[in-house]
Amino acid sequence: MSGPAKTVSFTPAVNTASLRVMAKIGLVHDPARDVDHPRVDAMAYPQLVRHLFHATGELGWRVSTTGR
């Protein structure tokens, strides 16, 4: 494995509660890695197709959650 460990998360763009949590714990939106979820039915749930990707390194997680 190369580089530091990453914490990652993704959620539908409309899930503002999860997006707030991600920001609060120090995850950063990486628009280049956003995806259309392949298992969401775009006809039935168009608002749930686009997922926003957030990530941080291990050090960033430690700083944002412990203050150290």
PDB file of N, CA, C and O in Angstrom:
ATOM      1  N   MET A   1       0.845  -1.170   0.000  1.00  0.00           N
ATOM      2  CA  MET A   1       0.000   0.000   0.000  1.00  0.00           C
ATOM      3  C   MET A   1       0.888   1.231   0.000  1.00  0.00           C
ATOM      4  O   MET A   1       1.851   1.309   0.763  1.00  0.00           O
ATOM      5  N   SER A   2       0.565   2.195  -0.858  1.00  0.00           N
ATOM      6  CA  SER A   2       1.374   3.404  -0.889  1.00  0.00           C
ATOM      7  C   SER A   2       0.579   4.585  -0.369  1.00  0.00           C
ATOM      8  O   SER A   2      -0.628   4.666  -0.598  1.00  0.00           O
ATOM      9  N   GLY A   3       1.225   5.489   0.319  1.00  0.00           N
ATOM     10  CA  GLY A   3       0.579   6.691   0.826  1.00  0.00           C
ATOM     11  C   GLY A   3      -0.209   6.438   2.097  1.00  0.00           C
ATOM     12  O   GLY A   3      -0.399   5.295   2.510  1.00  0.00           O
ATOM     13  N   PRO A   4      -0.665   7.525   2.712  1.00  0.00           N
ATOM     14  CA  PRO A   4      -1.415   7.400   3.964  1.00  0.00           C
ATOM     15  C   PRO A   4      -2.806   6.828   3.724  1.00  0.00           C
ATOM     16  O   PRO A   4      -3.350   6.916   2.623  1.00  0.00           O
ATOM     17  N   ALA A   5      -3.365   6.246   4.764  1.00  0.00           N
ATOM     18  CA  ALA A   5      -4.721   5.723   4.684  1.00  0.00           C
ATOM     19  C   ALA A   5      -5.697   6.884   4.492  1.00  0.00           C
ATOM     20  O   ALA A   5      -5.450   7.998   4.954  1.00  0.00           O
ATOM     21  N   LYS A   6      -6.787   6.614   3.818  1.00  0.00           N
ATOM     22  CA  LYS A   6      -7.813   7.627   3.580  1.00  0.00           C
ATOM     23  C   LYS A   6      -9.126   7.180   4.200  1.00  0.00           C
ATOM     24  O   LYS A   6      -9.441   5.990   4.239  1.00  0.00           O
ATOM     25  N   THR A   7      -9.873   8.139   4.675  1.00  0.00           N
ATOM     26  CA  THR A   7     -11.248   7.913   5.066  1.00  0.00           C
ATOM     27  C   THR A   7     -12.086   8.495   3.943  1.00  0.00           C
ATOM     28  O   THR A   7     -11.893   9.648   3.557  1.00  0.00           O
ATOM     29  N   VAL A   8     -13.011   7.712   3.416  1.00  0.00           N
ATOM     30  CA  VAL A   8     -13.835   8.177   2.304  1.00  0.00           C
ATOM     31  C   VAL A   8     -15.307   7.956   2.607  1.00  0.00           C
ATOM     32  O   VAL A   8     -15.675   7.100   3.411  1.00  0.00           O
ATOM     33  N   SER A   9     -16.137   8.745   1.947  1.00  0.00           N
ATOM     34  CA  SER A   9     -17.579   8.617   2.093  1.00  0.00           C
ATOM     35  C   SER A   9     -18.234   9.192   0.854  1.00  0.00           C
ATOM     36  O   SER A   9     -17.697  10.095   0.213  1.00  0.00           O
ATOM     37  N   PHE A  10     -19.406   8.658   0.523  1.00  0.00           N
ATOM     38  CA  PHE A  10     -20.184   9.275  -0.547  1.00  0.00           C
ATOM     39  C   PHE A  10     -21.655   9.191  -0.192  1.00  0.00           C
ATOM     40  O   PHE A  10     -22.093   8.290   0.523  1.00  0.00           O
ATOM     41  N   THR A  11     -22.404  10.150  -0.709  1.00  0.00           N
ATOM     42  CA  THR A  11     -23.837  10.228  -0.428  1.00  0.00           C
ATOM     43  C   THR A  11     -24.524  10.936  -1.587  1.00  0.00           C
ATOM     44  O   THR A  11     -23.890  11.695  -2.320  1.00  0.00           O
ATOM     45  N   PRO A  12     -25.826  10.687  -1.755  1.00  0.00           N
ATOM     46  CA  PRO A  12     -26.542  11.428  -2.799  1.00  0.00           C
ATOM     47  C   PRO A  12     -26.437  12.938  -2.554  1.00  0.00           C
ATOM     48  O   PRO A  12     -26.416  13.389  -1.408  1.00  0.00           O
ATOM     49  N   ALA A  13     -26.374  13.690  -3.611  1.00  0.00           N
ATOM     50  CA  ALA A  13     -26.212  15.144  -3.516  1.00  0.00           C
ATOM     51  C   ALA A  13     -27.337  15.803  -2.719  1.00  0.00           C
ATOM     52  O   ALA A  13     -27.133  16.869  -2.139  1.00  0.00           O
ATOM     53  N   VAL A  14     -28.513  15.189  -2.679  1.00  0.00           N
ATOM     54  CA  VAL A  14     -29.647  15.779  -1.953  1.00  0.00           C
ATOM     55  C   VAL A  14     -29.619  15.488  -0.456  1.00  0.00           C
ATOM     56  O   VAL A  14     -30.448  16.021   0.281  1.00  0.00           O
ATOM     57  N   ASN A  15     -28.693  14.662   0.012  1.00  0.00           N
ATOM     58  CA  ASN A  15     -28.640  14.287   1.426  1.00  0.00           C
ATOM     59  C   ASN A  15     -27.829  15.319   2.203  1.00  0.00           C
ATOM     60  O   ASN A  15     -26.676  15.081   2.563  1.00  0.00           O
ATOM     61  N   THR A  16     -28.445  16.455   2.452  1.00  0.00           N
ATOM     62  CA  THR A  16     -27.732  17.563   3.088  1.00  0.00           C
ATOM     63  C   THR A  16     -27.299  17.249   4.517  1.00  0.00           C
ATOM     64  O   THR A  16     -26.278  17.763   4.972  1.00  0.00           O
ATOM     65  N   ALA A  17     -28.052  16.418   5.232  1.00  0.00           N
ATOM     66  CA  ALA A  17     -27.653  16.059   6.594  1.00  0.00           C
ATOM     67  C   ALA A  17     -26.322  15.307   6.582  1.00  0.00           C
ATOM     68  O   ALA A  17     -25.431  15.613   7.375  1.00  0.00           O
ATOM     69  N   SER A  18     -26.182  14.335   5.694  1.00  0.00           N
ATOM     70  CA  SER A  18     -24.921  13.593   5.604  1.00  0.00           C
ATOM     71  C   SER A  18     -23.785  14.481   5.124  1.00  0.00           C
ATOM     72  O   SER A  18     -22.653  14.342   5.588  1.00  0.00           O
ATOM     73  N   LEU A  19     -24.070  15.386   4.207  1.00  0.00           N
ATOM     74  CA  LEU A  19     -23.035  16.303   3.726  1.00  0.00           C
ATOM     75  C   LEU A  19     -22.523  17.184   4.867  1.00  0.00           C
ATOM     76  O   LEU A  19     -21.326  17.462   4.939  1.00  0.00           O
ATOM     77  N   ARG A  20     -23.420  17.630   5.763  1.00  0.00           N
ATOM     78  CA  ARG A  20     -22.992  18.428   6.919  1.00  0.00           C
ATOM     79  C   ARG A  20     -22.102  17.605   7.846  1.00  0.00           C
ATOM     80  O   ARG A  20     -21.093  18.105   8.342  1.00  0.00           O
ATOM     81  N   VAL A  21     -22.470  16.344   8.081  1.00  0.00           N
ATOM     82  CA  VAL A  21     -21.655  15.474   8.941  1.00  0.00           C
ATOM     83  C   VAL A  21     -20.267  15.296   8.332  1.00  0.00           C
ATOM     84  O   VAL A  21     -19.261  15.388   9.036  1.00  0.00           O
ATOM     85  N   MET A  22     -20.212  15.042   7.032  1.00  0.00           N
ATOM     86  CA  MET A  22     -18.925  14.850   6.363  1.00  0.00           C
ATOM     87  C   MET A  22     -18.039  16.079   6.542  1.00  0.00           C
ATOM     88  O   MET A  22     -16.851  15.953   6.840  1.00  0.00           O
ATOM     89  N   ALA A  23     -18.611  17.257   6.363  1.00  0.00           N
ATOM     90  CA  ALA A  23     -17.836  18.491   6.535  1.00  0.00           C
ATOM     91  C   ALA A  23     -17.381  18.642   7.987  1.00  0.00           C
ATOM     92  O   ALA A  23     -16.253  19.053   8.255  1.00  0.00           O
ATOM     93  N   LYS A  24     -18.261  18.309   8.903  1.00  0.00           N
ATOM     94  CA  LYS A  24     -17.952  18.470  10.326  1.00  0.00           C
ATOM     95  C   LYS A  24     -16.789  17.576  10.770  1.00  0.00           C
ATOM     96  O   LYS A  24     -16.008  17.970  11.636  1.00  0.00           O
ATOM     97  N   ILE A  25     -16.667  16.388  10.191  1.00  0.00           N
ATOM     98  CA  ILE A  25     -15.581  15.486  10.589  1.00  0.00           C
ATOM     99  C   ILE A  25     -14.327  15.668   9.746  1.00  0.00           C
ATOM    100  O   ILE A  25     -13.362  14.918   9.891  1.00  0.00           O
ATOM    101  N   GLY A  26     -14.341  16.666   8.863  1.00  0.00           N
ATOM    102  CA  GLY A  26     -13.129  16.996   8.123  1.00  0.00           C
ATOM    103  C   GLY A  26     -12.982  16.367   6.755  1.00  0.00           C
ATOM    104  O   GLY A  26     -11.914  16.457   6.150  1.00  0.00           O
ATOM    105  N   LEU A  27     -14.029  15.731   6.252  1.00  0.00           N
ATOM    106  CA  LEU A  27     -13.957  15.196   4.896  1.00  0.00           C
ATOM    107  C   LEU A  27     -14.132  16.342   3.908  1.00  0.00           C
ATOM    108  O   LEU A  27     -14.888  17.280   4.160  1.00  0.00           O
ATOM    109  N   VAL A  28     -13.432  16.258   2.787  1.00  0.00           N
ATOM    110  CA  VAL A  28     -13.444  17.318   1.786  1.00  0.00           C
ATOM    111  C   VAL A  28     -14.025  16.775   0.492  1.00  0.00           C
ATOM    112  O   VAL A  28     -13.661  15.688   0.043  1.00  0.00           O
ATOM    113  N   HIS A  29     -14.939  17.545  -0.106  1.00  0.00           N
ATOM    114  CA  HIS A  29     -15.560  17.144  -1.367  1.00  0.00           C
ATOM    115  C   HIS A  29     -14.514  17.117  -2.475  1.00  0.00           C
ATOM    116  O   HIS A  29     -13.735  18.056  -2.635  1.00  0.00           O
ATOM    117  N   ASP A  30     -14.508  16.025  -3.236  1.00  0.00           N
ATOM    118  CA  ASP A  30     -13.606  15.875  -4.380  1.00  0.00           C
ATOM    119  C   ASP A  30     -14.472  15.683  -5.627  1.00  0.00           C
ATOM    120  O   ASP A  30     -14.779  14.549  -5.996  1.00  0.00           O
ATOM    121  N   PRO A  31     -14.872  16.792  -6.285  1.00  0.00           N
ATOM    122  CA  PRO A  31     -15.795  16.706  -7.418  1.00  0.00           C
ATOM    123  C   PRO A  31     -15.315  15.798  -8.550  1.00  0.00           C
ATOM    124  O   PRO A  31     -16.134  15.248  -9.286  1.00  0.00           O
ATOM    125  N   ALA A  32     -14.023  15.639  -8.693  1.00  0.00           N
ATOM    126  CA  ALA A  32     -13.490  14.780  -9.757  1.00  0.00           C
ATOM    127  C   ALA A  32     -13.862  13.315  -9.539  1.00  0.00           C
ATOM    128  O   ALA A  32     -13.799  12.512 -10.469  1.00  0.00           O
ATOM    129  N   ARG A  33     -14.250  12.966  -8.306  1.00  0.00           N
ATOM    130  CA  ARG A  33     -14.579  11.570  -8.002  1.00  0.00           C
ATOM    131  C   ARG A  33     -16.076  11.345  -7.763  1.00  0.00           C
ATOM    132  O   ARG A  33     -16.478  10.253  -7.360  1.00  0.00           O
ATOM    133  N   ASP A  34     -16.902  12.370  -8.008  1.00  0.00           N
ATOM    134  CA  ASP A  34     -18.349  12.195  -7.919  1.00  0.00           C
ATOM    135  C   ASP A  34     -18.785  11.168  -8.964  1.00  0.00           C
ATOM    136  O   ASP A  34     -18.168  11.050 -10.023  1.00  0.00           O
ATOM    137  N   VAL A  35     -19.842  10.434  -8.660  1.00  0.00           N
ATOM    138  CA  VAL A  35     -20.298   9.371  -9.565  1.00  0.00           C
ATOM    139  C   VAL A  35     -21.821   9.324  -9.630  1.00  0.00           C
ATOM    140  O   VAL A  35     -22.516   9.780  -8.722  1.00  0.00           O
ATOM    141  N   ASP A  36     -22.313   8.766 -10.719  1.00  0.00           N
ATOM    142  CA  ASP A  36     -23.714   8.381 -10.802  1.00  0.00           C
ATOM    143  C   ASP A  36     -23.766   6.936 -10.325  1.00  0.00           C
ATOM    144  O   ASP A  36     -23.140   6.055 -10.915  1.00  0.00           O
ATOM    145  N   HIS A  37     -24.515   6.700  -9.257  1.00  0.00           N
ATOM    146  CA  HIS A  37     -24.547   5.371  -8.645  1.00  0.00           C
ATOM    147  C   HIS A  37     -25.171   4.374  -9.618  1.00  0.00           C
ATOM    148  O   HIS A  37     -26.295   4.582 -10.076  1.00  0.00           O
ATOM    149  N   PRO A  38     -24.466   3.307  -9.937  1.00  0.00           N
ATOM    150  CA  PRO A  38     -24.949   2.353 -10.949  1.00  0.00           C
ATOM    151  C   PRO A  38     -26.159   1.524 -10.510  1.00  0.00           C
ATOM    152  O   PRO A  38     -26.828   0.930 -11.356  1.00  0.00           O
ATOM    153  N   ARG A  39     -26.452   1.472  -9.221  1.00  0.00           N
ATOM    154  CA  ARG A  39     -27.558   0.628  -8.763  1.00  0.00           C
ATOM    155  C   ARG A  39     -28.814   1.416  -8.413  1.00  0.00           C
ATOM    156  O   ARG A  39     -29.790   0.849  -7.920  1.00  0.00           O
ATOM    157  N   VAL A  40     -28.791   2.725  -8.668  1.00  0.00           N
ATOM    158  CA  VAL A  40     -29.982   3.540  -8.420  1.00  0.00           C
ATOM    159  C   VAL A  40     -30.769   3.655  -9.724  1.00  0.00           C
ATOM    160  O   VAL A  40     -30.207   3.990 -10.766  1.00  0.00           O
ATOM    161  N   ASP A  41     -32.055   3.380  -9.662  1.00  0.00           N
ATOM    162  CA  ASP A  41     -32.933   3.476 -10.822  1.00  0.00           C
ATOM    163  C   ASP A  41     -33.172   4.957 -11.138  1.00  0.00           C
ATOM    164  O   ASP A  41     -33.906   5.643 -10.425  1.00  0.00           O
ATOM    165  N   ALA A  42     -32.547   5.435 -12.206  1.00  0.00           N
ATOM    166  CA  ALA A  42     -32.610   6.850 -12.562  1.00  0.00           C
ATOM    167  C   ALA A  42     -34.023   7.291 -12.947  1.00  0.00           C
ATOM    168  O   ALA A  42     -34.364   8.463 -12.790  1.00  0.00           O
ATOM    169  N   MET A  43     -34.832   6.389 -13.438  1.00  0.00           N
ATOM    170  CA  MET A  43     -36.208   6.744 -13.797  1.00  0.00           C
ATOM    171  C   MET A  43     -37.073   6.905 -12.540  1.00  0.00           C
ATOM    172  O   MET A  43     -37.900   7.814 -12.467  1.00  0.00           O
ATOM    173  N   ALA A  44     -36.885   6.043 -11.577  1.00  0.00           N
ATOM    174  CA  ALA A  44     -37.695   6.070 -10.361  1.00  0.00           C
ATOM    175  C   ALA A  44     -37.172   7.085  -9.341  1.00  0.00           C
ATOM    176  O   ALA A  44     -37.957   7.720  -8.636  1.00  0.00           O
ATOM    177  N   TYR A  45     -35.862   7.235  -9.267  1.00  0.00           N
ATOM    178  CA  TYR A  45     -35.242   8.085  -8.231  1.00  0.00           C
ATOM    179  C   TYR A  45     -34.160   8.986  -8.818  1.00  0.00           C
ATOM    180  O   TYR A  45     -32.994   8.859  -8.444  1.00  0.00           O
ATOM    181  N   PRO A  46     -34.511   9.881  -9.717  1.00  0.00           N
ATOM    182  CA  PRO A  46     -33.477  10.704 -10.374  1.00  0.00           C
ATOM    183  C   PRO A  46     -32.668  11.555  -9.392  1.00  0.00           C
ATOM    184  O   PRO A  46     -31.496  11.836  -9.640  1.00  0.00           O
ATOM    185  N   GLN A  47     -33.278  11.964  -8.292  1.00  0.00           N
ATOM    186  CA  GLN A  47     -32.587  12.804  -7.314  1.00  0.00           C
ATOM    187  C   GLN A  47     -31.543  12.027  -6.511  1.00  0.00           C
ATOM    188  O   GLN A  47     -30.715  12.629  -5.827  1.00  0.00           O
ATOM    189  N   LEU A  48     -31.578  10.703  -6.588  1.00  0.00           N
ATOM    190  CA  LEU A  48     -30.627   9.887  -5.820  1.00  0.00           C
ATOM    191  C   LEU A  48     -29.486   9.325  -6.663  1.00  0.00           C
ATOM    192  O   LEU A  48     -28.631   8.610  -6.140  1.00  0.00           O
ATOM    193  N   VAL A  49     -29.460   9.630  -7.932  1.00  0.00           N
ATOM    194  CA  VAL A  49     -28.438   9.070  -8.818  1.00  0.00           C
ATOM    195  C   VAL A  49     -27.054   9.651  -8.532  1.00  0.00           C
ATOM    196  O   VAL A  49     -26.098   8.900  -8.336  1.00  0.00           O
ATOM    197  N   ARG A  50     -26.936  10.975  -8.507  1.00  0.00           N
ATOM    198  CA  ARG A  50     -25.625  11.621  -8.349  1.00  0.00           C
ATOM    199  C   ARG A  50     -25.154  11.520  -6.907  1.00  0.00           C
ATOM    200  O   ARG A  50     -25.843  11.955  -5.984  1.00  0.00           O
ATOM    201  N   HIS A  51     -23.967  10.940  -6.724  1.00  0.00           N
ATOM    202  CA  HIS A  51     -23.360  10.813  -5.397  1.00  0.00           C
ATOM    203  C   HIS A  51     -22.097  11.661  -5.328  1.00  0.00           C
ATOM    204  O   HIS A  51     -21.273  11.656  -6.242  1.00  0.00           O
ATOM    205  N   LEU A  52     -21.966  12.381  -4.234  1.00  0.00           N
ATOM    206  CA  LEU A  52     -20.806  13.245  -4.026  1.00  0.00           C
ATOM    207  C   LEU A  52     -19.783  12.519  -3.163  1.00  0.00           C
ATOM    208  O   LEU A  52     -20.117  11.954  -2.122  1.00  0.00           O
ATOM    209  N   PHE A  53     -18.547  12.544  -3.606  1.00  0.00           N
ATOM    210  CA  PHE A  53     -17.443  11.834  -2.968  1.00  0.00           C
ATOM    211  C   PHE A  53     -16.668  12.794  -2.073  1.00  0.00           C
ATOM    212  O   PHE A  53     -16.327  13.903  -2.484  1.00  0.00           O
ATOM    213  N   HIS A  54     -16.393  12.357  -0.848  1.00  0.00           N
ATOM    214  CA  HIS A  54     -15.607  13.136   0.117  1.00  0.00           C
ATOM    215  C   HIS A  54     -14.503  12.256   0.671  1.00  0.00           C
ATOM    216  O   HIS A  54     -14.687  11.048   0.823  1.00  0.00           O
ATOM    217  N   ALA A  55     -13.355  12.849   0.973  1.00  0.00           N
ATOM    218  CA  ALA A  55     -12.227  12.067   1.500  1.00  0.00           C
ATOM    219  C   ALA A  55     -11.314  12.940   2.339  1.00  0.00           C
ATOM    220  O   ALA A  55     -11.347  14.168   2.267  1.00  0.00           O
ATOM    221  N   THR A  56     -10.505  12.272   3.131  1.00  0.00           N
ATOM    222  CA  THR A  56      -9.446  12.934   3.887  1.00  0.00           C
ATOM    223  C   THR A  56      -8.372  11.899   4.166  1.00  0.00           C
ATOM    224  O   THR A  56      -8.614  10.695   4.084  1.00  0.00           O
ATOM    225  N   GLY A  57      -7.186  12.381   4.496  1.00  0.00           N
ATOM    226  CA  GLY A  57      -6.122  11.478   4.913  1.00  0.00           C
ATOM    227  C   GLY A  57      -6.298  11.120   6.379  1.00  0.00           C
ATOM    228  O   GLY A  57      -7.099  11.739   7.080  1.00  0.00           O
ATOM    229  N   GLU A  58      -5.560  10.132   6.844  1.00  0.00           N
ATOM    230  CA  GLU A  58      -5.641   9.687   8.235  1.00  0.00           C
ATOM    231  C   GLU A  58      -5.318  10.828   9.190  1.00  0.00           C
ATOM    232  O   GLU A  58      -5.986  10.983  10.212  1.00  0.00           O
ATOM    233  N   LEU A  59      -4.304  11.626   8.875  1.00  0.00           N
ATOM    234  CA  LEU A  59      -3.916  12.733   9.738  1.00  0.00           C
ATOM    235  C   LEU A  59      -5.047  13.762   9.826  1.00  0.00           C
ATOM    236  O   LEU A  59      -5.347  14.260  10.911  1.00  0.00           O
ATOM    237  N   GLY A  60      -5.673  14.080   8.690  1.00  0.00           N
ATOM    238  CA  GLY A  60      -6.780  15.032   8.698  1.00  0.00           C
ATOM    239  C   GLY A  60      -7.917  14.562   9.563  1.00  0.00           C
ATOM    240  O   GLY A  60      -8.539  15.368  10.255  1.00  0.00           O
ATOM    241  N   TRP A  61      -8.211  13.261   9.541  1.00  0.00           N
ATOM    242  CA  TRP A  61      -9.272  12.697  10.383  1.00  0.00           C
ATOM    243  C   TRP A  61      -8.917  12.888  11.852  1.00  0.00           C
ATOM    244  O   TRP A  61      -9.748  13.333  12.645  1.00  0.00           O
ATOM    245  N   ARG A  62      -7.694  12.553  12.209  1.00  0.00           N
ATOM    246  CA  ARG A  62      -7.265  12.649  13.611  1.00  0.00           C
ATOM    247  C   ARG A  62      -7.373  14.100  14.094  1.00  0.00           C
ATOM    248  O   ARG A  62      -7.857  14.346  15.199  1.00  0.00           O
ATOM    249  N   VAL A  63      -6.934  15.043  13.291  1.00  0.00           N
ATOM    250  CA  VAL A  63      -6.978  16.456  13.679  1.00  0.00           C
ATOM    251  C   VAL A  63      -8.412  16.918  13.829  1.00  0.00           C
ATOM    252  O   VAL A  63      -8.732  17.619  14.790  1.00  0.00           O
ATOM    253  N   SER A  64      -9.282  16.547  12.908  1.00  0.00           N
ATOM    254  CA  SER A  64     -10.649  17.057  12.951  1.00  0.00           C
ATOM    255  C   SER A  64     -11.474  16.444  14.067  1.00  0.00           C
ATOM    256  O   SER A  64     -12.439  17.063  14.513  1.00  0.00           O
ATOM    257  N   THR A  65     -11.134  15.257  14.532  1.00  0.00           N
ATOM    258  CA  THR A  65     -11.944  14.612  15.550  1.00  0.00           C
ATOM    259  C   THR A  65     -11.370  14.728  16.966  1.00  0.00           C
ATOM    260  O   THR A  65     -12.102  14.588  17.945  1.00  0.00           O
ATOM    261  N   THR A  66     -10.077  14.981  17.075  1.00  0.00           N
ATOM    262  CA  THR A  66      -9.478  15.022  18.408  1.00  0.00           C
ATOM    263  C   THR A  66      -8.871  16.385  18.728  1.00  0.00           C
ATOM    264  O   THR A  66      -8.586  16.674  19.890  1.00  0.00           O
ATOM    265  N   GLY A  67      -8.676  17.207  17.736  1.00  0.00           N
ATOM    266  CA  GLY A  67      -8.037  18.500  17.959  1.00  0.00           C
ATOM    267  C   GLY A  67      -6.526  18.399  18.095  1.00  0.00           C
ATOM    268  O   GLY A  67      -5.872  19.382  18.442  1.00  0.00           O
ATOM    269  N   ARG A  68      -5.956  17.215  17.827  1.00  0.00           N
ATOM    270  CA  ARG A  68      -4.493  17.048  17.903  1.00  0.00           C
ATOM    271  C   ARG A  68      -3.899  16.833  16.550  1.00  0.00           C
ATOM    272  O   ARG A  68      -2.684  16.674  16.427  1.00  0.00           O
TER     273      ARG A  68
END
